[in-house]
Amino acid sequence: MSDRTVLCEALVVTATGAPAFEGCVVVEEGRILDVLEGAAPAGLHGERTLRLGGRTLLPGLIDAHVHAAAVDADIAGQARRRHESEVALLAGPRLLVSGRPLSQTGGHGDQRGAGEQACAGGAGPHVGMVHVIADGPEQVRLAAREELRRGADQIKVMAGGGVVSPTDRLESVQYSPEELSAAVAAASAAGTYVLAHAYTPAAIEACVRAGVRSVEHGNLLDGPTARLMAERGTYLVPTLVTYERLREEGERHSISRESLEKLELVVEAGSRSLELALGAGVRIGSGSDLLGPMQRHQGEEIAIAARALGAMGAIVATTRTNAELLGLEGEIGTIEAGKRADLVVSDQNALDDPGILGRPGGVALVMLGGRVVLDRRS
């Protein structure tokens, strides 16, 4: 018996750049077999027919900046409270893993307080928010190679100050051009790339010139730096929802007063940076960067980004552009024949109200590799 599934009576958003249309999608053996406009042809049959009743059918959504192992918002204290086995049980959809981020001493990834010498949990392997401290090009190169040896799909570096790090300034520039270049060279030799945490124009520029593929956050981006990113083809992955949620919920999740004060430097700048990037022609992806219980707000990133990008632009950022960033554009990110059948159905028109994708119950059906894993259609 065929395992063919026909999803019909849908508003199909392919995320290819084409307008949405009424149509159906045929799935077989975990992949999209065909995409058809209009009603399903009379001779089209499948083992299952899923009638979507005019709901919006989208490609599977991709989060390009997620901390699956940050099961607590207080990431520095998590290693002191939880066993690794517990964290492992609580983490993980289909993932491309960056391994342990690389940080300079006293940088964004250095979670030691001013009075601490050793990192929480000691020097062994861990599951959770664990970083590698590496200073100088040779240490950075070795650290990147070690993460690749351990199975990292790409390398993350901390190129500037951060909100939740205890001993740096948000506006500080971290990692020299030589150190960044060493990480990029190690990743490139292994056939992969580097993504970088950076907020300020100086930190972003250093990353772009070193060959970093993706800048995460970028809230303090300015016009000249945005144009440089566009010229070099560097992706921007904004993470706007995490700032809104940290502002609202951070204190009750044990985020420090110092971190919340730093948050105010970037929270209002996020939308402005997105507008600058869009105007310059930067390739814009999508991430959430939420920690612990705040991860329930993951889908809200699309609605926030839509304020600057429009609904279709925010959806494309979360699907096609993220797939291109990850080097998986041949497999996922759009609704096209031959792609994996990773599909999402919103209960209402996501082009009219992209916020539906972030609201409880807003997603009516999810298909992963041709298998229905969620079906809330009434």
N, C-alpha and C positions, 0 to 999 in steps of 0.2 A: 504494500500500500504506500502511496506517495505521502511524503510529509509536507506537502505543499500547503501553505496558508495564504489566504487572500484577505487583505485588509481593505475594505471598501467603504464607500460613503464617507470619505475623508476630505478635509482641506489639507492638501499636501504641501508642506514647506520643504523643498529639497535642500535649501541652504547653498545652492550652487550659484545664486545670484538671479535666478529666474523667479518671476512672480509666483505666488501660491496659486494652486488650481484645485478644482474638485476632481478627485480621481481615486485610484486604488493602487496598492502595492502588492506584488506577488513575491512570496518568500518560499525558498526551497533549500533544504540542506544547509540552513544557517545563514544563507546569503540572499540578497535581493535579486530575484530572477527578472523582474520587469516592473516598470513604473508606467502606469497608464492614465491618461486623462479621461474624464467623463466616467459614466457608469461602467461597471465591469461587463465585458462582453458576455453574451449569452452562453457561449461555449466554454467560458473560463470556470474551471472547477478546482477545488482543493479539498484536502482532508478536513480543513477547517476554514470557515468563512467568518471573519470578525467584522461585524457591521458597526462602524464608528459613529453613525448618526450625525455626521457633519462636524465632528470634533477635529481638532488640528493634529496632524501627524507630522512629527519632527524627527530629524536624526537624533541618535543618542547624544545626550549632553556630556561634555567633557570639562572637568575642572583641572586647569593647568597649574594650580597652586593649592594643594590640599595636604594637610598634616594628618594623615590617617592614624598615626600612632600618638597624636596629642590628645589623649582621652581626657585629660584635665586641662583647664584653662591656664593654671599655674604650672607651666611646663618645667620650670626649674625645680619645683618641689615634687613633681610626679615621680621621678626616679627614687625619691626618698620614701614614697608612700606605697607604690604599687610593685608587685612582682612582674618580671618580664612576661611570664606566661599569661598573666591576666591582660596585659596590654595587647599581646599578640591575639588573644581571643576577641578583643573588642575592635580590632582594626581590619579594614580592607575590602574594597571592591576590586575590579580589574585595575592593576596599577603599573605604571612605569616609575621605578624607584630611583631617587637621587642619592641614596645612601646617606652617609653622615656629611652635613654641610661643612665646608672649610671656612675657618675664621682665623683672623690674626689674634694674638694675645690682646685681651681687653676689647675685642671687637664684638659684633652683634651676636656671634655664636658662643662667646665665652660667658657661660652662665654663673661663674663664680662671683660672689659678692666681694667687696673691697677687702674684707678681712679673711677671705678663704684662699687657701693654696691649692687644694685638690678639688677636682670636679666631683659633684655628687655621684655616688655609685662606683667610684674608682675608675680604673683604666681599662676594664674588660669590655667585651662586646655587649650591647644592650639593644632592647627593643624600645623605641620611644624617641624623644627629642634629644638626641645625643650628637655632639659636634666634635670636629677634629680641630685642634689648635695647631696651626702651621704658619711659621714665619720665614720669609725669604723664599726666593724662587725654587731653591732645591728642596726645601721642606714641602712647599706647595705641590711641586711636581710629584714627589714621593707620595704625599697624601692622596692626590688625585688618582695615581696609579693603584694605590692600595684600595680605594673605594671601587675602582673598576675591577680589580681582582676579586673583590667580595661580591660582585654582581650588580653594581650600580648601572642603571641604564643611561644616566647622564650625571654630570657633576654640578653641584651647587656651591657657589662661593658667596660669602658675605662681604660685599664691596663698600658698605657704608653703615652708619649707625642705625639702630633700630628702636622700636617702641618698647619692647619688653626686655631688652638686654639691660643688665643692672649697672654697668660702669662706663658706658660710652655716651657721647652726645649724638643726637639724631642726625645732626648736620655734618658729622665727621666723615672724612673720606678714609676708607680702609682698603688695604691691599694696593700696592704700587702697580704701575703698568707692567713691570717685569714679573711680578708675582701673578697677576692676572693672565699674562701671556703664557706663563709656565703651565697654568691649569688648562688653558685652551689648547696648548700644544699636546698635552697628555691626553686630553679627551679626543682631539682630532685624530691622533695616531691610532686610537681605538675605534674610530668610526662614529664618534658621538660628539656631544657639544656641552657647553657650559651655560648655565643660567645663573643670574646674579641678583641678589638682593641689593637694591640701591634706591635712594630717594632723591638725592641732590643732583643738579646738573654736572658738577665736577665728578662725582662718583659714576654717574651714568656715562659721561663722555669717556672716562678711563676704560669702562667696560666695553663700550662700542669700539673704541680704537684697538682694543686687545683682541677683538674677534668674538666676544661673548654673543651668543645667539639670542638670548631672551633676558630682558630687564624686568624684574618683578617689582611691583608697586609703582615706582616712578612718580610719586605724588608731587614732588617739587620741580618737575620737568619744566624747562623754559623753551622758548621758540627755537633758538639756534640749535639746542641739543636735540629737539624733536626732529628738526630738519636733517641733522647728522644721522640720527637713527634711521630715518627714511632712506637716505642715500646709501647707507650700509646694509639695509635690509634687516635691521635688528627688530625683533618683536618686542612689544610692550604687553605685559600681563598685569593689568590693574586688579586690585583686590579691594574694592570699595566697601563691600558689605562688612568686612571685619572691623573697619573703623567705626561704622555706625553701631555695631553690636558691642564693641569694646566700650564705647562711650556710654551705652545704656546699661550694660550688664557687667562690665569689667570689675567693678568694685566688689560685687557680691561673689565673684569667682576668684577672689584673692589676687587680682592684678594690682600691683603696687601703685601708690600715689605718684611716685616719680614717673612711672610708665604712662599713667593717665595724663600727666602734664605734658609729656612728649607727644602723646596722641593728638593733642590740640594743634600741634604744629602742622599736622598732615591731613587732618580729617576734612577740613574745608577745601583743601587744595586738590583733592582727588579728582573731582569732576572737571575742574579747570585743566588739569594735566591731560585728561582724556580728550577734551575739546582741542587742545593744542596738538596732540598726537594725531587726531583725526584730520585736522586742517593741514598738517604737514605730510600726510600720506603714510604714516607709520602703520605697520601691520599690527592690529590690536587683537589680542587674545582675551582670555577670561580666566580668573581664578577667584578663590574665596578666602583662603588663608585663615579660616576660622579655627578656634581652639576649643577643645573639650565640648561641653554641652551646647556651646554656641554653634556647633556644626549643623544643628537642625535648621539653621537659616541659610544653608548653602544656596538654595535656589533663588534667593532674593537678589543675588548679584546681577542676574539678567535684567531685572526691573530697574535697578539702580543705573546700570550701564546704558539702558535704553533712554535715559534722560538726555544723554549726549549723542548716542549712536543711532537712536530710533529702535523700534522693536525688531525689525528685520536685521539691522546691524548688530544688535546685541546677541541675537540668536546665531548669526553667522560667526561672530567672535567665539561663541561657546561651542561651536560645532566644527565648521570647515576650517577656520583659522587655527583653532587649537590643534586640529588633526595635522595641519601643515607644519605647525611648530614642532610637533612630536615626530614628524617624519612618517606619519601614518595616513597620509591623504589618500593612498591607494586602497586603504582598508575601511576607514571610518570617516565620519564627519559630514557626509552628504547622503541624500537618498538617491542613489544611482545604481543601475544594474551592476552586479558583481561585488558590491560592497557588503560588508557584514551586516546582517539584519539586526542592528542595534537601533531600536526605534522607541520613541516616546509619544504618547497621546495625551494632549491637554484637554481638560474637561470643557474648556471654553476656548474661544479664538485667541491664541497667544499673540497674534499680531495686533489685535485690538487692546489686549491687556496682558503684556508679558509677565506681569506680577503673578499671574495664575500659576506659573511654574514654580513659584516659591511659597505658595500657600498650602496649608494642610488640605489634602483631598483634591488639590488642583490637577494632579496627574491621574488620569483614568486608567492608563495601561502602559506597561513597560515590557519591551521585548529585548532580550539580550542574546545575540547570536542565534536568532530565530526561535528562541524559547521564551514563552510568556512567563515572566517572573512576578508580575503584578497585574491584576485585572480588577478594577473598581467600577467598571461600567454597570450602571443599574439596569 
